[in-house]
Amino acid sequence: MNDKYYIFPEKKQQVATPSPSPASPKLSEVGGKALSLIKTSALQFPVPPGFVLSVSFFQPWLEQIKKTEAWKSYTSCNPKCVTRDDCDAIKEQCKELNLNADQWKYLRDAVKAAFGDDADLEDTLGTVAVRSSSPEEDLAGTSFAGGYETSLGVTSSGLQDAIIHSFASLFDHRIHLYKIQHGLTTDNPRIAIIVQRQIASDVSGVGFSLNPNNNCFDEIVIAANYGLGESVVSGVVTPDNYVVDRFDSNNLKISKNVAEKTSAIWLNEASGGTLQESNKSPTEQALTNDQIIEVARMVSDVEEKYFDGSPADIEWAFHNDTLYLLQARPVTAFVPLFPEMLTERGKEKRLYLDIIVMTQGFSDPLSTLGLDIWKTFLARMKPTMSTEGFDGLMFNIHGREYMNVSNIIMMTGGSVLVNKSLRSYDKSLDRAFASIDLKDYTPSYVPDGSKGIFGKMIRQLLSTVPNVLRGMYYGKDSMNKYVEETNALLEHCHNHCYPEDKPFDEVYDDLTKSYKAVVPQVGGIISGLISKGLLHRMFRHCEGSEDNLINLSMDLNGNPTSEMGHCMVRLASCPEIQETKKSDEFLKKLKEGSFSQEFTSLYSDYLKRFGCRGVREIDVATPRMSEKQDELFATLKGIDIKNNQINNVRERRDKAYQELLSLAKEIGKEKSFVHHAAVMQGVLGYREHPKYMLVVVTDACRRHALQVAKGFVKQGRLENEGQIFSLTMNQISSAQKDESIDLLPLVRENLKPVENVLHVKNWPVLIDSRGKIIRGKREITEDEMKKEGLLIGDPISPGVAKGRAKVLMNPFEKPLEAGEILVARFTEPSWTPLFINAAGVLMEIGGPMQHGAIIAREYGIPCVSGIDNATKLVEDGDLLELDGSSGTVQIIRDSVDKNDSNCSK
């Protein structure tokens, strides 16, 4: 049976010695692109005829390439160190390739099988398109779009060269880098190549079954230009853009953006190849309304019939008013919704807010146990998070936590909560809400999960009133009882070890019961917010006071994250850190007790108070700083003890106080200012303390979970201790009581939904139940529009910083030198050491109440947030001028200056 080529549409071959191809070749034989053509043609889609030369067809070429010195050099080094020159050397060797006798025979047979007996390789082939089809391309999660080479308008005389051209692109440096980024092997190259009848398109383009601009599952997006689709996919022109709203399948709505399509690429039917010519009517609509609907229906049919409802991306063409399907691929770059959160097309929609992204800043899913602990804690503490499911206020599902904004609206006082609380959290979130009509997301009924919540909120609020009043009267002293009781809980969590056989849920209940008892006392924080608001009101007419008011809130009493930074600077300044060069040496001396008693005591106290912290610290599955003391040492070594933000923060705060005090005297508000400044500075710092104590409790839960996990591993019920975090509290507790429970199937079942979405790196904050990502746009002033290289975000912490950018995706990726500007998607407490050295901070997400904003203000670091894709727009070494007062970042020099020294002002 022939395995060298496969034809489409499938039909009986007419060659003298027929070699029928299998009806359903494997992906590994023909690649994703060819397989889609074979299968869509079998589904009766109008696919132009053609054939695919399989992976095995090219085995002789691969064997020849693998004998070259260029290949040996390529495979001898670390794949991450391969250069463009290494790849180009292999491509150069491809120029020596030729089809052997067997390959020529298979090619002739394939031409006749696909195009008829009259077709041959001499002069009756006609024109064809030659393109790659890699077994790794066009799979869900991977798309080498634009990486492999395509040849259009190929005639018989150029067919071999076109095939070699596509084959050689297998070794392109872009392909190599893409494979590295997606964890694919680089030492086993494979490729198949498609030869397909070239359609002399009158109009062509691409179509998506979801809107790639906003992820909406109900919007089909079509891009079109005259001639061949190459002008659309290669970006030669700006094509027409049509959006077909299919939310109501009986009433398709078309919105159109007709571009000035100055030129098009046409097939040269006379001599082969293509021609680029000016369009005669560049501003006319390329497709008629009927044709738009016809393409939209094809996109929808491909999605439904071939991809089983998953998003599709097609290339299409019209020739003599006949629509053809040229390619069909799965859309790989989109944000899926879990089925439980979806609503049917045409039904009432729901609006969801990602709580973890909004409040914690990271997109990675929580572990199964981590989400279970987190959601249970919040449900017990906050009435608005106490009901779950489609008719509840929260969706806690597969590692993610969403607030069901639609159901929040339906509770008593819900609209006020959305407009006054949620929208005030973050300016970018406020703009997103402003871009939609909440009526479109308001249910027609009151969900059960929305009932009775307002009363619970009022009762909870009333329980804090005495503490608020004490805060307003006593200021810092009002927090004494809270501090005393949380210190006792800290001692308990740090020193107490529960028996291994104590059910996990009982341990959790014991720990959170103590925590819940002290939470109402932190209501005094509200008094700090009240005083802060009154201070801003007091100076609202005083020019220049805004920055001083922010500086007044630097380095507040009671902020555990700020205190952690101070402790780290003290530790970093010790001779034991300064004079020790490597982490293994440090850990050895620490174990031997070689350090001074003073340092050992300081270090032990630090671990006791802050060893529970770490990256994604709200997740019980995350290793703590106390477990990675080699990294802690490296972090301490990286702190510039002379030139850092902490050293002068109190001086700046005191200066702001004195300037505001002078202003208060001038306006006759001295006594009021002194009182409210004392309340704010004495109380407001504790706003991060409840979360810190949750992390303390989570760390204690982690230690018990690992203790239980050791027993499960010893019993053979788990393969490793880390699998304990892929179980729920109830599953762990039940398994402790019943040894017959098989845990590994539960682990696999819990992980499967999460594994299906691991390719999504940046989850949106606001999304609806039809997949539409809601974003808002910041208005840009005329002056801002005139500035080249200006990035516009939201002001978070005032001041101007000038320095080299250091782009980080995690806090331990590379060191941040003193004077550099930290550029990150988000930050959380584990990033605190980096703030110590940073001249400024630029974040993609994070409102004024998120960790990064709070610490930037605490340390007096200029900070800007809300700049989408900042980690891509800014590169390491770019010289930036960051203005935390206006919310702008200016890239002021290009890459040739990246090695210049940092500077700040």
Secondary structure, DSSP 4 states (H G I P E B T S, - for coil): ---SEEEES-----SSS--PPPSS--HHHHHHHHHHHHHHHHTT--PPPEEEE-TGGGHHHHHHHTTSHHHHHHHHS-GGG--HHHHHHHHHHHTT----HHHHHHHHHHHHHHH-TT--SSS----EEEEEE-TTTTBTTB--TTTS-EEEEE-GGGHHHHHHHHHHGGG-HHHHHHHHHTT--SSS---EEEEEEPP--SEEEEEESS-TTT--TTEEEEEEEEB-THHHHTTSS--EEEEEE-SSTTS-EEEEE-----EEEEE-TTTSSEEEEE-SSTTS-SS-HHHHHHHHHHHHHIIIIISTTS-EEEEEEEETTEEEEEEEEE--S-----GGG---TTSPP-EEEEHHHHHT---SPPPHHHHHHHHHHHHHH-GGGS-BSTTSSEEEETTEEEEEHHHHHHSTTHHHIIIIIIHHH-HHHHHHHHTS-GGGG--SS--GGGTTHHHHHHHHHHHHHHHHHHHHHHGGGGGHHHHHHHHHHHHHHHH----TTS-HHHHHHHHHHHHHHHGGGGGGHHHHHHHHHHHHHHTTTSTTHHHHHHHHTTT-TT-HHHHHHHHHHHHHTSHHHHT---HHHHHHHHHHT-S-HHHHHHHHHHHHHHTT--TTTTSTTSPPGGG-HHHHHHHHHHS-SSS-SSTTHHHHHHHHHHHHHHHHHHTT-HHHHHHHHHHHHHHGGGGGHHHHHHHHHHHHHHHHHHHHHHHHHHTTS-SSGGGGGGS-HHHHHHHHH-TT--HHHHHHHHHHHHHTTTT--S--SEEETTSPBP-------HHHHHSTTEEE-EEEE-SEEEEEEEEESSTTSS---TTPEEEES---GGGHHHHHH-SEEEESS--TTSHHHHHHHHHT--EEE--TTHHHHS-TT-EEEEETTTTEEEE-S-GGGTTSPP---
